[in-house]
Amino acid sequence: MLALSRDDLRRLVPMGDAIELMKLAFVELSAGRAASPIRTVIPVTEHQGDALFMPAYVPAAGALGVKVVNVFRGNPAKGLPLIHAIVVLSDPETGQPLAILDGSYLTALRTGAVSGAATDLLARADSQTLVVIGAGVQGVTQAAAVCAVRSIERIIAVDMFEASLARFVDTIARDWPDLAGRVETSSNAGIVAEADIVCTATTSKTPVFEDANIRPGTHINAVGAFTPEMREVPAATVARATLVVDATEAALEEAGDLIAPLRDGLVGHEHFERELGMVVAGTTPGRTSDDEVTLFKSVGNAVQDVTVGKRAVDRALAEGAGVRVELG
């Protein structure tokens, strides 16, 4: 089988390609042509961790596989990444193991890319200021994806940790050098009042900004909270926004951002019926006015990983890239 590293993935699947692949994957998922069961989450409480197991099959992309992703919240204090992951792909015609991929970068790439797709469909065309709350690896690719679809002049990274902000600046300079001159940093989440687009990429259990600071016309991508206990977005923002989700069933099972306002009676189930794939396909509208607040909520879906992963594998095989690993 083939093994692909972070550097392989960066070269083989540019952000623009990943954004278009996300549109394909979610159209297929919303249309019922892709299979992606609700992820299995195993808490590793004594080590502040969650282990997630996420299978998917996307026939239109010829992509079959599973992602194993581990989110351990104590890792940054140990000098380790918050997220470690691998993606394993199989040949959908024979079931033979096809490839193993670095899942940490792939997770960041596809999570950024789905926000790029949502931004392309939902954000105002004249958006110029982006605020990213959460300056980790995910925050970097959020910025890169939004900048791929909108002419962003200011990228403001917000985090409570100076070390995270410094890493954000360094990583942008290394991996996305054309964006480096646009980056600012802050520890004040109130700066969302200046934003046209807000991305949240944290593991917070309480909202990371105040609803009153969100201006009319703002678009929000909320991608960090992926369990019922986590919340990044105020309930009032969820209630007043035009909401689009990656997948309704998974979002209502896993997203504390959405579960809380539903439980408290601020919204009904009909508020969560608009999926990204439907907006891509044109079967449901996205933004309809410059004044409305739009919110894309993603808990992540393995259709993203296997679709991007398969593109990387196809290109690697064509170019002779990657490393061959003999299992038997």
VENTA-V896016 format. One record per residue. N is the residue number from 0. RES is the residue in one letter. SS is DSSP state (hx for helix, st for strand, lp for the rest). OMEGA is omega as a letter, one per 20 degrees, with the letter a starting at -180 (none if undefined). D_FIRST is the distance of its C-alpha to the first C-alpha in Angstrom with 2 decimals. Layout:
# VENTA-V896016
N RES SS OMEGA D_FIRST
N RES SS OMEGA D_FIRST
This chain:
# VENTA-V896016
0 M lp a 0.00
1 L st r 3.79
2 A st a 6.75
3 L st a 10.04
4 S lp r 13.41
5 R hx a 16.77
6 D hx r 17.98
7 D hx a 15.16
8 L hx r 15.98
9 R hx a 19.66
10 R hx a 19.58
11 L hx a 17.42
12 V lp r 19.32
13 P lp a 23.01
14 M hx a 25.18
15 G hx r 27.05
16 D hx a 24.02
17 A hx r 22.93
18 I hx r 26.51
19 E hx r 26.54
20 L hx r 23.27
21 M hx r 25.04
22 K hx r 27.95
23 L hx a 25.87
24 A hx a 24.09
25 F hx r 27.45
26 V hx a 29.34
27 E hx a 26.97
28 L hx a 27.28
29 S hx a 31.08
30 A lp r 31.42
31 G lp a 29.73
32 R lp r 26.97
33 A st r 24.17
34 A st r 23.60
35 S lp r 23.47
36 P lp r 25.23
37 I lp a 27.20
38 R lp r 25.10
39 T st a 25.65
40 V st r 27.20
41 I st r 27.83
42 P st r 30.48
43 V st a 30.31
44 T hx a 33.95
45 E hx r 34.86
46 H hx r 32.40
47 Q lp a 33.07
48 G st r 29.63
49 D st r 27.92
50 A st a 24.47
51 L st a 23.30
52 F st a 20.81
53 M st r 20.31
54 P st r 18.60
55 A st r 19.03
56 Y st r 18.73
57 V st a 20.07
58 P hx a 20.50
59 A hx r 22.07
60 A hx a 18.98
61 G lp a 16.54
62 A st r 15.09
63 L st r 14.33
64 G st a 13.34
65 V st r 15.05
66 K st r 16.21
67 V st a 17.66
68 V st a 20.34
69 N st r 23.00
70 V st a 26.31
71 F st a 28.54
72 R lp r 31.85
73 G lp a 33.03
74 N lp a 30.24
75 P hx r 32.07
76 A hx r 34.96
77 K hx a 32.67
78 G lp a 31.34
79 L lp r 27.95
80 P lp r 26.42
81 L lp a 27.61
82 I st r 24.17
83 H st a 20.83
84 A st r 17.85
85 I st r 14.15
86 V st r 12.64
87 V st r 9.88
88 L st r 9.36
89 S st r 9.29
90 D lp a 10.37
91 P lp r 14.15
92 E lp a 15.19
93 T lp a 13.45
94 G lp r 12.12
95 Q lp r 8.75
96 P st a 6.16
97 L st a 5.03
98 A st r 5.05
99 I st a 7.40
100 L st r 10.53
101 D st a 13.85
102 G hx a 15.98
103 S hx r 19.28
104 Y hx r 19.59
105 L hx r 18.05
106 T hx r 20.73
107 A hx a 23.40
108 L hx a 22.46
109 R hx r 22.46
110 T hx r 25.52
111 G hx a 27.33
112 A hx r 26.41
113 V hx r 27.83
114 S hx r 30.96
115 G hx r 31.07
116 A hx r 31.02
117 A hx r 33.72
118 T hx r 35.74
119 D hx a 35.64
120 L hx a 37.10
121 L hx a 39.43
122 A lp r 40.68
123 R lp a 43.86
124 A lp a 43.36
125 D lp a 45.62
126 S lp a 43.72
127 Q lp a 43.91
128 T st r 43.55
129 L st r 40.42
130 V st r 40.58
131 V st r 37.39
132 I st a 38.14
133 G lp a 35.55
134 A lp r 34.51
135 G lp a 31.10
136 V hx r 27.67
137 Q hx r 28.09
138 G hx r 31.51
139 V hx a 30.31
140 T hx r 28.03
141 Q hx a 30.82
142 A hx a 33.09
143 A hx a 30.76
144 A hx r 30.20
145 V hx r 33.91
146 C hx r 34.85
147 A hx a 32.59
148 V hx r 34.79
149 R lp a 38.18
150 S lp a 40.39
151 I lp r 40.44
152 E lp r 42.99
153 R st r 42.80
154 I st a 39.81
155 I st r 41.29
156 A st a 39.00
157 V st r 40.63
158 D lp r 39.82
159 M lp a 42.00
160 F lp r 40.27
161 E hx a 41.11
162 A hx r 38.02
163 S hx r 35.81
164 L hx r 37.85
165 A hx r 37.56
166 R hx r 33.74
167 F hx a 33.78
168 V hx a 35.95
169 D hx a 33.88
170 T hx r 30.54
171 I hx a 32.14
172 A hx a 33.57
173 R hx a 30.26
174 D hx a 27.88
175 W lp a 30.47
176 P hx r 33.35
177 D hx r 35.18
178 L hx a 35.88
179 A hx a 37.14
180 G hx a 40.78
181 R hx a 40.94
182 V st r 39.97
183 E st r 42.60
184 T st a 42.33
185 S st r 44.45
186 S lp a 44.85
187 N lp a 46.98
188 A hx r 45.33
189 G hx r 48.63
190 I hx r 47.48
191 V hx r 45.77
192 A hx r 49.28
193 E hx a 48.51
194 A lp r 45.20
195 D lp r 44.46
196 I st r 40.92
197 V st r 39.86
198 C st r 36.35
199 T st a 36.07
200 A lp a 32.97
201 T lp r 34.23
202 T lp a 34.06
203 S lp r 37.85
204 K lp r 39.81
205 T lp a 42.74
206 P lp a 43.11
207 V lp r 42.41
208 F lp r 45.08
209 E lp a 48.39
210 D hx a 48.84
211 A hx a 52.07
212 N hx r 50.24
213 I lp a 48.16
214 R lp r 50.06
215 P lp r 50.45
216 G lp a 47.81
217 T lp r 45.09
218 H st a 41.51
219 I st r 39.43
220 N st a 35.68
221 A st a 35.25
222 V lp a 31.66
223 G lp a 32.00
224 A lp a 33.56
225 F lp r 31.23
226 T lp r 33.29
227 P lp a 36.82
228 E lp a 38.22
229 M lp r 37.11
230 R lp r 39.21
231 E lp a 39.28
232 V lp r 41.57
233 P lp r 45.23
234 A hx a 46.17
235 A hx r 48.82
236 T hx r 46.29
237 V hx a 44.14
238 A hx a 47.33
239 R hx a 48.64
240 A lp r 45.46
241 T st a 44.03
242 L st r 40.89
243 V st a 37.51
244 V st r 34.61
245 D lp r 30.92
246 A lp a 31.30
247 T hx a 34.67
248 E hx a 33.72
249 A hx a 31.27
250 A hx a 33.71
251 L hx r 36.61
252 E hx a 34.68
253 E hx a 33.30
254 A lp r 35.25
255 G hx r 38.28
256 D hx a 39.46
257 L hx a 40.11
258 I hx a 40.90
259 A hx r 43.83
260 P hx r 45.84
261 L hx r 45.25
262 R hx a 46.49
263 D lp r 49.46
264 G lp r 50.53
265 L lp r 50.09
266 V lp r 47.96
267 G lp a 47.27
268 H hx a 44.10
269 E hx a 44.74
270 H hx a 43.99
271 F hx a 40.26
272 E lp a 39.75
273 R lp a 38.72
274 E st a 34.94
275 L hx a 33.20
276 G hx r 31.80
277 M hx r 35.41
278 V hx r 36.64
279 V hx a 33.99
280 A hx a 34.98
281 G lp a 38.65
282 T lp r 39.60
283 T lp a 40.89
284 P lp r 42.43
285 G lp r 41.27
286 R lp r 43.81
287 T lp r 47.23
288 S lp a 49.39
289 D lp a 49.32
290 D lp a 50.88
291 E lp r 48.50
292 V lp r 46.02
293 T st a 42.52
294 L st r 39.89
295 F st r 36.20
296 K st r 34.87
297 S lp r 31.16
298 V lp r 29.64
299 G lp a 26.10
300 N lp a 24.01
301 A hx r 20.36
302 V hx r 20.79
303 Q hx a 20.95
304 D hx a 17.63
305 V hx r 15.55
306 T hx r 17.62
307 V hx r 17.33
308 G hx a 13.63
309 K hx r 13.11
310 R hx r 15.48
311 A hx a 13.68
312 V hx r 10.37
313 D hx a 12.73
314 R hx r 14.60
315 A hx r 11.89
316 L hx r 10.81
317 A hx a 14.58
318 E hx a 15.37
319 G lp a 12.79
320 A lp r 12.32
321 G lp a 10.00
322 V st r 8.40
323 R st r 5.73
324 V lp r 5.21
325 E lp a 6.33
326 L lp a 7.44
327 G lp none 10.08
